Amino acid sequence: MRSRGQEVERSEIKKEGEKMSGFKELKVWQIGIDLVLKVYKITESFPKSEIYGLSSQMRRCAVSIPSNIAEGSSRNNPKEFTQFLYIAQGSLSELDTQFTLAQLLGYIKDFNQIEELIRQIRSMLTGLIKAQKTQNPQTKF
């Protein structure tokens, strides 16, 4: 369940009176954007020595998730879309590992909220990949 604050953040993506279309309508993309915003906020408090290290890597991985979903969905090719979903899944796993490291290093105390977003996105990506394979059985993935 999303808090009111998250809905407000996401509504900023859409200009007043503008209808969202394409990848922006995908719930997994929307949650991915929420994750990016949270990662940026969390990494602001990391030590300055991590600005080009773990902090930067976490931000790049987080941005990669909705970016690959968007790019893949814009390809109009089920095989390519699926490949980009796999790339997003890989970035998600990298980010999960980096959060574990950040916690072990004492940079963050609790990342249950982030873990939940990661679980949601992983589940949704897996579902989308399965749906692509089911809808297009003749296409070799």
C-alpha positions in Angstrom: 0.0 0.0 0.0 1.4 3.4 -1.0 1.3 6.4 1.2 -0.2 9.7 0.2 3.3 11.2 -0.2 4.2 8.7 -2.8 1.1 9.5 -4.8 1.9 13.2 -4.8 5.5 12.5 -6.0 4.2 10.4 -8.9 1.5 13.0 -9.8 4.4 15.4 -10.5 5.4 13.2 -13.4 2.2 14.1 -15.2 1.5 17.7 -16.3 -2.0 19.0 -15.4 -4.6 17.9 -17.9 -2.1 15.5 -19.6 -3.1 11.9 -20.0 -0.4 9.3 -19.2 0.2 6.8 -21.9 2.4 3.9 -22.8 5.1 2.9 -20.3 3.9 5.5 -17.8 0.7 3.5 -17.3 2.6 0.4 -16.3 2.4 0.0 -12.5 5.9 -1.5 -12.4 7.3 1.6 -14.0 5.5 3.8 -11.6 6.8 1.8 -8.6 10.2 1.9 -10.2 10.0 5.7 -10.2 9.0 5.7 -6.5 12.1 3.5 -5.8 14.4 5.9 -7.6 13.1 8.8 -5.6 13.7 6.9 -2.3 17.2 5.8 -3.4 18.2 9.4 -4.1 16.8 10.5 -0.7 18.5 7.7 1.2 21.9 8.1 -0.5 22.0 11.8 0.3 22.9 10.8 3.9 25.8 8.5 2.8 29.3 9.6 3.7 30.9 12.0 1.3 33.6 9.4 0.6 30.8 7.3 -1.1 29.7 10.0 -3.6 31.5 8.3 -6.5 31.3 4.8 -5.0 28.3 3.0 -3.6 26.0 6.1 -3.6 26.6 6.7 -7.3 26.2 3.0 -8.2 23.0 2.7 -6.3 21.5 5.7 -8.0 22.5 4.4 -11.5 21.0 0.9 -10.8 17.8 2.5 -9.5 17.4 4.7 -12.5 18.2 1.8 -14.8 15.1 -0.1 -13.6 12.3 2.2 -14.9 14.5 3.3 -17.8 14.8 -0.2 -19.2 11.1 -0.8 -18.7 10.3 2.4 -20.6 12.8 1.6 -23.4 11.6 -2.0 -23.8 7.9 -1.1 -23.9 8.6 1.4 -26.6 10.2 -1.1 -28.9 7.0 -2.7 -30.2 8.7 -6.0 -30.3 7.8 -8.7 -27.6 11.3 -10.2 -27.7 13.0 -6.9 -27.2 10.6 -5.9 -24.5 11.3 -9.1 -22.6 15.1 -8.6 -23.0 14.8 -5.1 -21.4 12.6 -6.5 -18.6 15.4 -9.0 -17.9 17.9 -6.1 -17.8 15.7 -4.2 -15.4 15.5 -7.4 -13.3 19.3 -7.5 -13.2 19.6 -3.9 -12.1 17.1 -4.6 -9.4 19.2 -7.5 -8.1 22.3 -5.3 -8.2 20.4 -2.6 -6.2 19.2 -5.2 -3.6 22.9 -6.3 -3.1 24.0 -2.7 -2.8 21.4 -2.0 -0.1 22.6 -5.1 1.8 26.2 -3.7 1.6 25.0 -0.2 2.7 23.3 -1.8 5.7 26.3 -3.9 6.6 28.5 -0.8 6.4 26.2 1.1 8.7 25.1 3.7 6.2 21.4 2.8 6.6 19.7 1.2 9.6 16.5 -0.1 8.2 15.5 -0.6 4.6 12.3 -2.6 5.0 10.3 -0.1 2.9 12.9 -0.4 0.1 12.9 -4.2 0.4 9.2 -4.2 -0.1 9.4 -2.1 -3.2 12.2 -4.4 -4.5 9.9 -7.4 -3.9 7.0 -5.8 -5.6 9.0 -4.8 -8.6 10.7 -8.2 -8.9 7.3 -9.9 -8.7 5.8 -7.6 -11.4 8.8 -8.0 -13.7 8.6 -11.8 -13.4 4.8 -11.6 -14.2 5.4 -9.3 -17.2 8.1 -11.6 -18.5 5.8 -14.7 -18.1 3.0 -12.8 -19.8 5.2 -11.9 -22.8 6.2 -15.5 -23.2 2.6 -16.7 -22.9 1.2 -14.2 -25.3 4.0 -14.8 -27.9 4.8 -18.5 -27.6 6.2 -18.6 -31.2 8.8 -16.0 -30.4 12.1 -17.5 -29.0 13.1 -15.6 -25.9 
